[in-house]
Amino acid sequence: MTKRVVTLAHYYTQPEIQQMADKVGDSLELSLYAREAEADIIVFAGVRFMAETAKILNPQAEVILPDAGSTCSLVTQTDVAALKAWREEHADYVHVSYINSSAEHKALSDWIVTSRNVDDIIAHLYEQGKKVIFSPDRNMGAYLNYQYGYDMPLWSAVCEVHDKFNEAALNEALSAVTGKAHLIAHPESPLPVLKRADYVGSTSGMLNWVKQFKGSPEEVIFVATEDGILYNMSQARPDLDLRQAPIYAGCQCNSCPYMKMNTIEAVKRAQQGGGTHIDYLSTEQMDAARVPIERMLEFSQRYYA
């Protein structure tokens, strides 16, 4: 009997990888799709925490990561034992964790959030009178504290890609534009960059902002996130002058090395059953991690319906 293979790809993968996928999306979209996918095998062209999330949500499927090295600095910078102790220090707080985290990390969380729903979920918790701690992304947490006046204690890890964006290089790039310039940014970027942005939001949110842009084609739009999404933006709006925000003077070259490990050869191999199988998570670990993920998905389906 032929096994049904479903291939998922994040927006940050190369265009040719996206073209091989059954579904392309951001973390929230891909999580929802993975949960409902009627698949024997899910090939996840992304990074390890995404493949782990797919396995947690669809444990009957065989989930394969094309390259074993596809990790995330938010995971590698987080010591789970230290995280557990930090959570215990804040035992009366709700622990909200960004989806860019390991299965072990998720199992220590009360809620999981993505960059698309983090604002709404944390606002919901504060409206209920809850106290919140936020992990692992320090930049995202700092922006939420600044934007909404929260006082959330923050874990200290960063996305090594987004953390490279800086205000000095951005100022130089903006000053070099003779006409009108805009900045849109992912909330994993440093706070000084986010303070300058016309729009701060998720990968899908930025893509939708570009799709709906009503300005002149001569206006320049700088995008502070991983360069993969520039492909999708250019496909949607080839009439616009879209540029990745610089990380230092003159450089528009900020890519996630882990996403780029999803090569055509690696994805094809995974579709044939090769690659890294996500088969190392225990039932207890998956059950514990599933609770905060499902809480987030149920909230999102209700809130954004």
DRENMARTOR-598650 format. One line per 5 residues: number of its first residue (from 0); their letters; for each residue x negated, z negated, y negated of N, C-alpha, C. Coordinates in Angstrom, 3 decimals. Each point is the difference from the previous one (the first is absolute). Layout:
! residues N
NUM	a	X,Z,Y,X,Z,Y,X,Z,Y; ...
//
This chain:
! residues 305
0	mtkrv	-0.842,0.000,1.198,0.842,0.000,-1.198,-0.880,0.000,-1.252; 0.304,0.907,-0.925,-0.781,0.116,-1.222,0.308,-1.162,-0.939; -1.045,-0.639,-0.495,0.182,-1.106,-0.924,0.235,0.536,-1.414; 0.891,-0.678,-0.713,0.272,0.388,-1.380,-1.011,-0.673,-0.909; -0.752,0.825,-0.719,-1.033,-0.493,-0.917,0.486,0.181,-1.431
5	vtlah	-0.039,-1.081,-0.773,0.344,0.042,-1.417,-1.255,-0.349,-0.796; -0.339,0.838,-0.966,-1.185,-0.213,-0.821,0.412,-0.397,-1.407; -0.527,-1.138,-0.450,0.263,-0.504,-1.340,-1.281,0.101,-0.822; 0.125,0.320,-1.270,-1.176,0.111,-0.869,0.294,-0.608,-1.358; -0.951,-0.784,-0.504,0.124,-0.578,-1.337,-0.385,1.046,-1.045
10	yytqp	0.541,-0.195,-1.205,-0.298,0.910,-1.104,-1.488,0.102,-0.304; -0.801,-1.007,0.390,-1.413,-0.006,-0.348,-0.859,0.785,0.993; 0.613,0.549,1.045,-0.766,0.845,0.913,-0.161,1.395,-0.595; -0.912,0.769,0.579,-0.268,1.340,-0.488,1.231,0.895,0.150; 0.176,1.010,-0.871,1.161,0.890,0.092,0.198,0.616,1.384
15	eiqqm	-1.089,0.380,0.655,0.150,0.629,1.317,0.518,-0.987,1.041; -0.279,-1.289,-0.190,0.535,-1.015,0.910,1.491,-0.188,-0.266; 0.387,-0.033,-1.256,1.415,-0.122,-0.341,0.800,1.157,0.582; -0.597,1.179,0.024,0.685,1.166,0.535,0.197,-0.076,1.520; -0.762,-0.864,0.672,0.135,-0.188,1.449,1.060,-1.052,0.344
20	adkvg	0.528,-0.689,-1.006,0.838,-1.168,0.243,1.485,0.336,0.058; 0.727,-0.833,0.753,1.458,0.084,0.013,0.589,-0.715,-1.202; -0.729,-0.997,-0.512,0.463,-0.751,-1.161,-1.203,-0.386,-0.839; 0.097,0.254,-1.308,-1.019,-0.409,-0.963,0.667,-0.971,-0.966; -0.683,-1.095,-0.320,0.621,-0.950,-0.907,-0.921,-1.114,-0.411
25	dslel	0.577,-0.981,-0.695,-0.743,-1.201,-0.360,0.237,-1.054,1.074; -0.504,-1.202,-0.213,0.066,-1.033,1.041,1.430,-0.361,0.371; 0.880,-0.118,-1.001,1.386,-0.367,0.283,0.714,1.106,0.764; -0.133,1.220,-0.448,0.658,1.125,0.665,-0.469,0.137,1.445; -1.298,-0.125,0.219,-0.538,0.174,1.342,0.380,-1.161,0.917
30	slyar	0.101,-1.209,-0.556,0.428,-1.148,0.800,1.437,0.188,0.481; 0.874,0.416,-0.907,1.395,0.249,0.364,0.104,1.106,1.039; -0.773,1.047,-0.179,0.038,1.128,0.932,-0.516,-0.416,1.374; -1.079,-0.765,0.012,-0.581,-0.435,1.277,0.976,-0.878,0.771; 0.734,-0.854,-0.708,0.939,-0.902,0.668,1.080,0.773,0.734
35	eaead	0.446,1.107,-0.589,1.116,0.751,0.576,-0.438,1.196,0.845; -1.291,0.286,0.024,-0.477,1.208,0.684,0.280,-0.050,1.504; 0.624,1.020,0.502,0.215,0.145,1.440,-1.203,0.750,0.564; -1.061,-0.757,0.200,-1.267,0.605,0.394,-0.620,-0.764,1.151; -0.656,0.735,0.885,-0.810,-0.636,1.033,-1.365,-0.358,-0.571
40	iivfa	-0.493,0.878,-0.878,-1.306,-0.204,-0.633,0.145,0.185,-1.498; -0.501,-0.965,-0.767,-0.078,0.131,-1.452,-1.474,0.120,-0.375; -0.368,1.126,-0.554,-1.349,0.190,-0.536,0.066,-0.338,-1.487; -0.763,-1.004,-0.411,0.075,-0.446,-1.386,-1.272,0.400,-0.733; 0.098,1.070,-0.773,-1.115,0.450,-0.826,0.029,-0.802,-1.297
45	gvrfm	-0.651,-1.141,0.056,-0.063,-0.913,-1.136,-1.158,-0.934,0.250; 0.245,-1.301,-0.133,-1.021,-0.990,0.319,0.579,-0.998,1.000; -0.866,-0.864,0.521,0.369,-0.833,1.144,1.226,-0.888,-0.261; 0.074,-0.631,-1.182,1.133,-0.903,-0.209,1.326,0.759,0.051; -0.003,1.278,-0.367,1.215,0.805,0.066,0.399,0.260,1.448
50	aetak	-0.991,0.323,0.822,0.274,0.222,1.420,0.475,-1.289,0.662; -0.601,-1.117,-0.375,0.456,-1.288,0.538,1.448,-0.272,-0.385; 0.350,0.305,-1.245,1.378,-0.213,-0.452,0.966,0.866,0.797; -0.385,1.238,0.269,0.849,0.881,0.807,0.210,-0.572,1.396; -1.055,-0.539,0.592,0.102,-0.594,1.337,0.893,-1.233,-0.016
55	ilnpq	-0.133,-0.820,-1.030,0.822,-1.203,-0.120,1.478,0.366,-0.105; 0.303,1.064,-0.753,1.386,0.400,-0.221,0.573,0.831,1.138; -0.850,0.642,0.764,0.450,0.840,1.107,-0.890,-0.288,1.211; 0.130,-1.190,0.589,-0.936,-0.426,1.044,0.069,0.822,1.285; 1.099,0.714,0.202,0.110,0.815,1.203,-0.834,1.271,-0.084
60	aevil	-0.325,0.425,-1.217,-0.773,1.228,-0.173,-1.484,-0.271,0.182; -0.704,1.025,0.424,-1.459,-0.037,0.065,-0.510,0.447,-1.373; -0.683,-0.875,-0.722,-0.450,0.316,-1.359,-1.502,0.255,0.027; -0.389,1.114,-0.593,-1.401,0.416,0.035,-0.513,0.229,-1.415; -1.134,-0.612,-0.296,-0.729,0.210,-1.249,-1.091,1.034,0.274
65	pdags	-0.046,1.101,-0.741,-0.978,1.049,0.308,-1.451,-0.452,0.004; -0.399,-0.871,-0.946,-1.394,-0.430,-0.072,-0.057,-1.521,-0.068; -0.786,-0.609,0.871,-0.094,-1.458,0.085,-0.529,-0.627,-1.279; -0.742,0.742,-0.795,-0.601,-0.536,-1.200,0.912,-0.042,-1.209; 1.218,0.498,0.129,0.924,0.067,-1.131,0.577,-1.376,-0.302
70	tcslv	-0.696,-0.760,-0.792,0.447,-1.344,-0.342,0.380,-0.043,-1.482; -0.088,-1.164,-0.617,0.376,-0.178,-1.398,-0.766,-1.198,-0.530; -0.530,0.099,-1.212,-0.792,-1.109,-0.548,0.847,-1.244,-0.212; 1.298,0.155,-0.210,0.863,-1.171,-0.136,0.059,-0.795,1.303; -0.204,0.690,1.122,-0.053,-0.665,1.307,-1.384,-0.592,0.228
75	tqtdv	-1.038,0.793,-0.230,-1.355,-0.458,0.318,-0.459,-1.127,-0.916; 0.562,-0.097,-1.206,-0.376,-1.061,-0.928,0.775,-1.304,0.234; 0.914,0.005,0.942,0.833,-1.178,0.245,-0.383,-0.670,1.312; -0.482,-1.225,-0.094,-0.263,-0.821,1.178,1.305,-0.712,0.365; 0.533,0.310,1.180,1.320,-0.503,0.375,0.014,-1.520,0.132
80	aalka	-1.097,-0.599,0.481,-0.061,-1.462,0.099,0.077,-0.635,-1.390; -0.706,0.580,-0.963,0.057,-0.510,-1.372,1.381,0.227,-0.599; 0.609,1.123,0.324,1.350,0.281,-0.482,0.996,-1.037,0.528; -0.133,-0.343,1.271,0.888,-1.004,0.598,-0.157,-1.339,-0.714; -1.230,-0.390,-0.293,-0.241,-1.255,-0.714,0.581,0.055,-1.404
85	wreeh	-0.120,1.141,-0.667,0.547,0.189,-1.352,1.512,-0.132,0.022; 0.604,0.579,1.014,1.449,-0.114,0.118,0.408,-1.455,0.233; -0.747,-0.701,0.816,0.323,-1.404,0.269,-0.143,-0.862,-1.248; -0.927,0.373,-0.887,-0.147,-0.704,-1.278,1.229,0.191,-0.892; 0.720,1.075,0.249,1.196,0.323,-0.789,1.221,0.024,0.932
90	adyvh	0.144,-1.060,0.752,1.032,-0.038,1.046,1.416,0.115,-0.542; 0.224,-0.377,-1.265,1.341,0.067,-0.573,0.238,1.298,-0.775; -0.895,0.948,0.151,0.138,1.310,-0.636,0.456,1.041,1.022; 0.640,1.056,-0.493,0.301,1.174,0.818,-1.227,0.909,-0.037; -0.491,0.363,1.172,-1.182,0.863,0.081,0.438,1.459,0.068
95	vsyin	-0.238,0.728,-1.075,0.306,1.426,-0.077,-1.295,0.780,0.184; -0.012,0.896,0.961,-1.209,0.785,0.301,0.276,1.487,-0.178; -0.947,0.652,-0.611,0.026,1.461,-0.133,-0.161,0.622,1.381; 0.653,1.117,0.219,-0.019,0.636,1.313,-1.405,0.439,0.403; -0.896,0.156,-0.973,-1.395,0.356,0.281,-0.729,-1.233,0.538
100	ssaeh	0.355,-0.395,1.201,-0.540,-1.209,0.617,0.081,0.146,1.512; -0.812,-0.774,0.690,-0.049,0.085,1.457,1.236,-0.623,0.635; 0.183,0.247,1.292,1.109,-0.618,0.734,-0.115,-1.513,-0.023; -1.232,-0.532,0.124,-0.210,-1.447,-0.051,0.421,-0.560,-1.357; -0.296,0.735,-1.041,0.370,-0.399,-1.356,1.527,-0.012,-0.146
105	kalsd	0.629,1.053,0.463,1.458,0.089,-0.103,0.684,-1.147,0.740; -0.584,-0.391,1.142,0.583,-1.087,0.795,-0.036,-1.339,-0.733; -0.823,-0.117,-1.044,-0.091,-1.218,-0.804,0.841,0.099,-1.273; 0.845,1.017,-0.086,0.740,0.289,-1.227,1.490,-0.280,0.163; 0.649,-0.248,-1.138,1.455,-0.158,-0.024,0.695,1.309,-0.367
110	wivts	-0.625,0.756,-0.878,0.499,1.317,-0.398,-1.171,0.979,-0.030; 0.288,1.238,0.364,-0.926,1.114,-0.213,0.593,0.851,-1.113; -0.839,0.541,-0.857,0.449,0.886,-1.074,-0.860,1.250,-0.030; 0.547,1.053,-0.569,-0.782,1.191,-0.311,-0.090,0.106,-1.516; -0.787,0.931,-0.477,-0.126,0.153,-1.450,1.302,0.493,-0.618
115	rnvdd	0.899,0.541,0.824,1.278,0.476,-0.532,1.009,-1.133,-0.194; -0.019,-0.993,0.884,1.043,-1.031,-0.078,-0.512,-1.378,-0.415; -1.300,-0.131,-0.274,-0.569,-1.318,-0.299,0.638,-0.642,-1.222; 0.253,0.770,-1.054,0.607,-0.564,-1.215,1.361,-0.604,0.318; 0.823,0.748,0.732,1.367,-0.436,0.275,0.041,-1.193,0.955
120	iiahl	-0.851,-0.006,1.001,0.021,-1.088,0.973,-0.484,-1.303,-0.634; -1.077,0.060,-0.768,-0.489,-1.231,-0.627,0.984,-0.491,-1.055; 0.619,0.913,-0.744,1.037,-0.417,-0.955,1.147,-0.686,0.736; 0.371,0.536,1.151,1.061,-0.588,0.820,-0.358,-1.423,0.423; -1.236,-0.225,0.379,-0.435,-1.327,0.423,-0.015,-0.980,-1.168
125	yeqgk	-0.476,0.451,-1.156,-0.010,-0.875,-1.171,1.419,-0.332,-0.459; 0.911,0.968,0.127,1.402,-0.268,-0.349,0.601,-1.081,0.894; -0.519,-0.116,1.223,0.464,-1.033,0.927,-0.703,-1.336,-0.221; -0.883,-0.047,-0.984,-0.709,-1.234,-0.303,-1.197,-0.266,0.891; -0.502,1.039,0.674,-1.137,-0.164,0.904,-1.315,0.039,-0.772
130	kvifs	-1.017,-0.644,0.556,-1.376,0.152,-0.466,-0.699,0.968,0.946; -0.848,0.848,-0.552,-0.570,1.108,0.773,-1.522,-0.021,-0.073; -0.641,0.237,1.146,-1.415,0.369,0.028,-0.075,1.446,0.464; -1.001,0.726,-0.522,-0.073,1.434,0.262,-1.371,0.381,0.552; 0.017,0.802,1.055,-1.242,0.495,0.605,0.218,1.432,0.499
135	pdrnm	-1.040,0.771,0.316,-1.399,-0.312,-0.271,-0.507,0.599,-1.316; 0.803,0.889,-0.651,-0.528,0.791,-1.112,0.017,-0.768,-1.310; -1.190,-0.394,-0.455,-0.142,-0.760,-1.236,0.463,0.794,-1.218; -0.319,1.292,-0.051,0.385,0.808,-1.147,1.512,0.125,-0.121; 0.658,0.268,1.111,1.452,0.116,-0.019,0.642,-1.320,-0.423
140	gayln	-0.496,-1.106,0.556,0.530,-1.303,-0.359,-0.222,-0.333,-1.460; -1.175,0.350,-0.525,-0.307,-0.267,-1.412,0.931,0.778,-0.916; 0.305,1.233,0.392,0.927,0.807,-0.798,1.400,-0.610,0.009; 0.466,-0.450,1.155,1.321,-0.618,0.088,0.060,-1.271,-0.842; -1.049,-0.814,0.059,-0.043,-1.214,-0.819,0.034,0.349,-1.494
145	yqygy	-0.763,1.027,-0.382,-0.038,0.425,-1.401,1.330,0.608,-0.443; 0.551,0.875,0.811,1.186,0.753,-0.388,1.255,-0.876,-0.085; 0.091,-0.963,0.912,1.248,-0.765,0.100,-0.165,-1.481,-0.328; -1.197,-0.418,-0.336,-0.215,-1.388,-0.356,0.020,-0.948,1.182; -0.271,0.523,1.190,-0.071,-0.862,1.175,-1.285,-0.819,-0.033
150	dmplw	-0.042,-1.011,0.863,-1.231,-0.791,0.137,-0.420,-0.048,1.468; 0.142,1.107,0.684,-0.311,0.039,1.426,-1.481,-0.241,0.257; -0.362,-0.932,0.865,-1.378,-0.043,0.495,-0.284,1.294,0.775; -1.208,0.530,-0.172,-0.337,1.306,0.570,-1.159,-0.103,0.974; 0.087,0.765,1.079,-1.137,0.221,0.865,-0.947,0.952,-0.711
155	savce	-1.257,0.039,0.398,-0.983,0.798,-0.726,-0.613,1.079,0.877; 0.739,1.090,0.156,-0.541,1.206,0.628,0.469,1.175,-0.844; -0.707,1.121,0.083,0.368,1.167,-0.798,-0.118,1.263,0.847; 0.737,1.021,-0.423,-0.195,1.336,0.566,-1.251,0.582,-0.626; -0.959,0.354,0.807,-1.279,0.471,-0.542,0.130,1.324,-0.731
160	vhdkf	1.059,0.734,0.251,0.228,1.265,-0.707,0.596,-0.275,-1.378; 1.130,-0.691,-0.037,0.674,-0.238,-1.281,-0.808,-0.911,-0.925; -0.774,-0.900,0.565,-0.754,-0.939,-0.824,-1.100,0.687,-0.811; -0.337,1.247,0.331,-1.037,0.720,-0.726,0.481,0.551,-1.333; 1.312,0.146,-0.172,0.488,0.473,-1.286,-0.334,-1.043,-1.061
165	neaal	-0.447,0.468,-1.165,-0.391,-0.964,-1.025,0.381,0.492,-1.386; 0.179,-0.950,-0.887,0.521,0.289,-1.331,-0.959,0.837,-0.829; -1.295,-0.250,0.109,-0.971,0.734,-0.819,0.019,1.492,0.320; -0.041,0.339,1.294,0.036,1.412,0.386,1.333,0.634,-0.391; 1.073,-0.780,0.123,1.313,0.508,-0.362,0.076,0.285,-1.505
170	neals	-0.520,-0.912,-0.803,0.002,0.208,-1.449,-0.753,1.269,-0.379; -1.138,0.219,0.666,-0.788,1.197,-0.296,0.772,1.265,0.367; 0.672,-0.026,1.151,0.767,1.160,0.436,1.182,0.261,-0.928; 0.687,-1.055,-0.405,1.155,0.161,-0.885,-0.420,0.517,-1.367; -1.129,-0.477,-0.488,-0.471,0.430,-1.327,-0.452,1.456,-0.009
175	avtgk	-0.344,0.528,1.162,-0.450,1.389,0.093,1.165,0.986,0.011; 1.212,-0.494,0.165,1.177,0.861,0.014,0.484,0.199,-1.425; 0.123,1.248,-0.407,0.396,0.284,-1.382,1.495,-0.178,-0.212; 0.791,0.267,1.020,1.444,-0.146,-0.121,0.472,-1.346,0.520; 1.228,-0.046,0.483,0.587,-1.238,0.494,-0.415,-0.232,1.444
180	ahlia	-0.335,-1.236,0.333,-0.412,-0.345,1.361,0.825,-1.182,0.496; 0.239,-0.011,1.308,0.751,-1.068,0.638,-0.844,-0.580,1.135; 0.304,-1.232,0.347,-0.643,-0.641,1.144,1.073,-0.606,0.882; -0.038,0.339,1.287,0.827,-0.676,0.986,-0.949,-0.630,1.016; 0.363,-1.179,0.515,-0.966,-0.756,0.791,0.670,-0.754,1.134
185	hpesp	-0.751,-0.132,1.084,0.430,-0.815,1.131,-0.352,-1.454,-0.294; 0.880,-0.953,0.385,-0.262,-1.405,-0.344,-1.178,-0.643,0.719; -0.690,0.723,0.881,-1.245,-0.511,0.565,-1.167,0.157,-0.968; 0.232,0.660,-1.130,-1.052,0.215,-1.000,-0.226,-1.275,-0.813; -1.162,-0.131,-0.651,-0.287,-1.188,-0.814,0.971,-0.138,-1.174
190	lpvlk	0.225,-1.224,-0.413,0.979,-0.295,-1.040,-0.268,0.730,-1.320; -1.252,0.108,-0.496,-0.200,0.726,-1.263,0.472,1.450,0.062; -0.112,0.631,1.170,0.492,1.372,0.166,1.519,0.003,0.018; 0.594,-0.938,0.722,1.453,-0.054,0.111,0.653,-0.280,-1.345; -0.653,-0.777,-0.842,0.545,-0.295,-1.330,0.093,1.261,-0.854
195	radyv	-0.839,0.997,0.294,-0.013,1.243,-0.776,0.988,1.041,0.522; 0.586,-0.250,1.144,0.785,1.030,0.684,1.386,0.195,-0.597; 0.444,1.252,0.003,1.380,0.323,-0.375,0.957,-0.362,1.138; -0.527,0.037,1.212,0.820,-0.337,1.166,-0.905,-0.626,1.050; 0.447,-1.115,0.584,-0.687,-0.648,1.112,0.962,-0.008,1.181
200	gstsg	-0.432,0.523,1.133,0.898,0.025,1.142,-0.665,0.470,1.258; 0.800,0.069,1.046,-0.469,0.386,1.326,-0.409,1.465,0.025; -0.564,0.408,1.116,-0.382,1.399,0.175,1.206,0.913,-0.186; 1.100,-0.340,0.683,1.218,0.806,-0.147,0.555,-0.082,-1.412; -0.105,-1.195,-0.600,0.483,-0.158,-1.362,-0.748,0.888,-0.975
205	mlnwv	-1.318,0.078,0.147,-0.797,0.871,-0.868,0.339,1.464,0.235; 0.202,0.359,1.266,0.366,1.381,0.321,1.344,0.355,-0.643; 0.955,-0.896,0.069,1.303,0.247,-0.614,-0.104,0.073,-1.520; -0.877,-0.827,-0.588,-0.211,0.038,-1.448,-0.477,1.389,-0.417; -0.949,0.538,0.759,-0.523,1.330,-0.303,1.088,1.063,0.184
210	kqfkg	0.764,-0.098,1.066,1.068,0.980,0.248,0.995,0.043,-1.154; 0.251,-1.172,-0.594,1.024,-0.107,-1.041,-0.570,0.106,-1.416; -1.295,0.256,-0.120,-0.649,0.046,-1.307,0.620,1.093,-0.874; 0.368,-0.385,-1.241,0.702,0.919,-0.898,-0.873,0.492,-1.154; -1.250,-0.405,-0.033,-0.858,0.380,-1.111,-0.484,1.435,0.085
215	speev	-0.892,0.327,-0.895,-0.573,1.343,-0.058,-1.053,0.183,1.090; -0.104,1.203,0.562,-1.057,0.275,0.999,-1.410,-0.177,-0.557; -0.143,0.027,-1.361,-1.312,-0.186,-0.603,-0.440,-1.465,-0.002; 0.921,-0.903,0.219,-0.353,-1.417,0.032,-0.754,-0.314,1.286; -0.948,-0.929,-0.088,-0.838,-0.358,1.143,0.529,-1.285,0.634
220	ifvat	0.080,0.003,1.317,0.436,-1.186,0.726,-1.161,-0.479,0.877; -0.520,-1.187,-0.318,-1.027,-0.619,0.823,0.678,-0.878,1.054; -0.515,0.067,1.211,0.604,-0.714,1.124,-1.030,-0.964,0.581; 0.274,-1.300,-0.099,-0.927,-1.012,0.509,0.435,-0.437,1.388; -0.383,0.811,0.967,0.186,-0.343,1.409,-0.865,0.937,0.828
225	edgil	0.054,-0.147,1.302,-0.787,0.824,0.917,0.338,1.476,-0.202; -1.012,0.857,0.134,0.178,1.395,-0.406,0.930,0.807,0.889; 0.345,-0.508,1.189,0.853,0.767,0.899,1.343,0.356,-0.598; 0.577,-0.888,-0.786,1.332,0.235,-0.563,0.005,1.111,-1.027; -1.176,0.342,-0.553,-0.054,1.099,-0.964,0.466,1.316,0.634
230	ynmsq	-0.233,0.148,1.291,0.475,1.199,0.717,1.517,0.070,-0.052; 0.671,-1.089,0.341,1.461,-0.022,0.014,0.571,0.181,-1.400; -0.650,-0.610,-0.985,0.451,0.146,-1.383,-0.135,1.446,-0.473; -1.117,0.628,0.343,-0.225,1.391,-0.415,0.954,0.952,0.704; 0.338,-0.312,1.253,0.984,0.807,0.716,1.361,-0.094,-0.675
235	arpdl	0.350,-1.205,-0.444,1.306,-0.218,-0.625,0.061,0.563,-1.419; -1.107,-0.144,-0.742,-0.024,0.431,-1.405,-1.287,0.760,-0.303; -0.094,1.248,0.476,-1.221,0.791,-0.256,-0.191,0.338,-1.470; 1.017,-0.234,-0.816,-0.069,0.311,-1.425,-0.714,-1.063,-0.821; -0.289,-1.163,0.618,-0.538,-1.116,-0.767,-1.514,-0.125,0.131
240	dlrqa	-0.608,-0.575,-1.025,-1.441,-0.290,0.000,-0.183,-1.414,0.557; -0.237,-0.086,1.295,-0.126,-1.271,0.704,-1.468,-0.261,0.302; -0.484,-1.183,-0.353,-1.397,-0.342,0.230,-0.093,-1.420,0.561; -0.906,-0.184,0.946,-0.224,-1.361,0.455,-0.724,-0.781,-1.090; 0.419,-1.245,-0.198,-0.695,-0.841,-0.968,-1.455,-0.164,0.428
245	piyag	-0.926,-0.058,-0.960,-1.423,-0.113,0.348,-0.377,-1.418,0.422; -1.051,-0.092,0.809,-0.538,-1.311,0.377,-1.299,-0.293,-0.747; -0.617,1.026,-0.546,-1.077,-0.140,-0.967,-0.046,1.297,-0.781; -0.791,0.085,-1.009,0.040,1.114,-0.935,-0.061,1.353,0.707; 1.030,0.790,-0.189,0.017,1.357,0.522,0.365,0.135,1.463
250	cqcns	0.174,-1.114,0.706,0.242,0.088,1.448,1.477,-0.151,0.325; 0.545,1.044,0.615,1.351,-0.056,0.544,-0.146,0.234,1.510; -0.415,-1.038,0.714,-0.439,0.209,1.386,0.219,-1.259,0.839; 1.196,-0.560,-0.077,0.240,-1.281,0.647,0.876,0.173,1.235; -0.633,-0.023,1.175,0.695,0.211,1.261,-0.153,-1.212,0.900
255	cpymk	1.005,-0.223,0.844,-0.100,-1.048,1.005,-0.765,0.548,1.205; -1.174,-0.538,0.297,-0.781,0.543,1.120,0.695,-0.194,1.344; 0.830,-1.022,0.087,0.675,-0.282,1.270,1.133,0.990,0.265; 0.741,0.349,-1.039,1.047,1.014,0.161,-0.601,1.345,0.395; -1.176,0.288,-0.551,-0.609,1.301,0.251,-0.610,0.107,1.401
260	mntie	0.008,-1.116,0.765,-0.424,0.072,1.399,1.041,0.709,0.866; 1.178,0.206,-0.539,1.038,0.732,0.716,-0.257,1.501,-0.137; -0.929,0.488,0.798,-0.339,1.421,-0.023,0.957,0.781,0.894; -0.018,1.321,-0.149,0.847,0.846,0.849,-0.334,-0.244,1.466; -1.290,-0.067,0.316,-0.417,-0.188,1.395,0.479,-1.346,0.532
265	avkra	-0.116,-1.057,-0.819,0.409,-1.335,0.441,1.508,-0.074,0.226; 0.765,0.616,-0.881,1.460,-0.025,0.142,0.432,0.811,1.213; -0.603,1.151,0.195,0.322,0.805,1.189,-0.327,-0.764,1.279; -1.125,-0.695,0.008,-0.397,-0.784,1.168,1.022,-1.114,0.259; 0.449,-0.644,-1.074,0.996,-1.059,0.146,1.322,0.551,0.530
270	qqggg	0.368,1.177,-0.446,1.250,0.619,0.472,-0.054,0.333,1.493; -1.225,0.082,0.518,-0.182,0.237,1.433,-0.230,-1.297,0.769; 0.107,-1.130,-0.691,-0.136,-1.298,0.663,-1.324,-0.687,-0.216; -0.930,0.627,-0.740,-1.277,-0.636,-0.284,0.100,-0.918,-1.203; -1.130,-0.445,-0.513,0.002,-0.869,-1.160,0.113,-1.468,0.363
275	thidy	0.314,-0.820,-0.984,0.088,-1.451,0.183,1.438,-0.416,0.231; 0.263,-0.547,1.165,1.347,-0.438,0.337,0.226,-1.419,-0.516; 1.104,-0.200,-0.680,0.338,-1.331,-0.530,0.700,-0.775,1.129; -0.825,-0.507,0.911,0.524,-0.680,1.181,-0.588,-1.405,0.155; -0.603,-0.499,-1.075,-0.716,-1.271,0.070,0.783,-1.153,-0.629
280	lsteq	1.179,0.282,-0.555,0.790,-1.056,-0.635,0.856,-0.693,1.056; -0.022,-1.322,0.008,0.812,-0.742,0.968,1.468,0.032,-0.411; 0.871,-0.246,0.965,1.430,-0.049,-0.286,0.307,-1.070,-1.041; -0.646,-1.168,0.136,0.230,-1.092,-0.937,-0.432,0.385,-1.420; -1.125,0.672,-0.088,-0.510,0.419,-1.308,0.930,1.027,-0.639
285	mdaar	0.448,0.964,0.794,0.903,1.017,-0.531,1.336,-0.609,-0.404; 0.514,-0.926,0.799,1.271,-0.647,-0.338,-0.097,-0.759,-1.314; -1.127,-0.717,-0.194,-0.187,-0.764,-1.228,-0.143,0.919,-1.214; -0.725,1.092,0.157,-0.210,0.936,-1.107,1.251,0.804,-0.316; 0.837,0.227,1.003,1.202,0.811,-0.198,1.002,-0.683,-0.930
290	vpier	0.058,-1.323,0.041,1.002,-0.733,-0.788,-0.122,0.311,-1.502; -1.163,-0.170,-0.630,-0.080,0.301,-1.441,0.119,1.484,-0.310; -0.416,0.859,0.923,0.146,1.443,-0.236,1.469,0.382,0.005; 0.746,-0.471,1.005,1.423,0.309,0.089,0.756,-0.581,-1.192; -0.429,-1.167,-0.455,0.625,-0.603,-1.186,-0.150,0.939,-1.195
295	mlefs	-1.190,0.571,-0.146,-0.244,0.943,-1.084,0.820,1.282,0.169; 0.049,0.538,1.214,0.726,1.247,0.229,1.495,-0.178,-0.223; 0.547,-1.112,0.448,1.423,-0.261,-0.205,0.315,-0.132,-1.486; -0.863,-0.687,-0.732,0.180,-0.132,-1.447,-0.033,1.381,-0.650; -0.972,0.826,0.370,-0.171,1.311,-0.620,1.170,0.913,0.297
300	qryya	0.474,-0.012,1.234,1.130,0.864,0.338,1.261,-0.435,-0.749; 0.154,-1.282,-0.208,1.174,-0.504,-0.726,-0.160,0.255,-1.493; -1.190,-0.283,-0.521,-0.221,0.075,-1.452,-0.040,1.435,-0.499; -0.583,0.895,0.793,-0.178,1.381,-0.455,1.022,0.959,0.583; 1.004,-0.528,0.679,1.034,0.869,0.605,0.796,0.728,-1.079
//
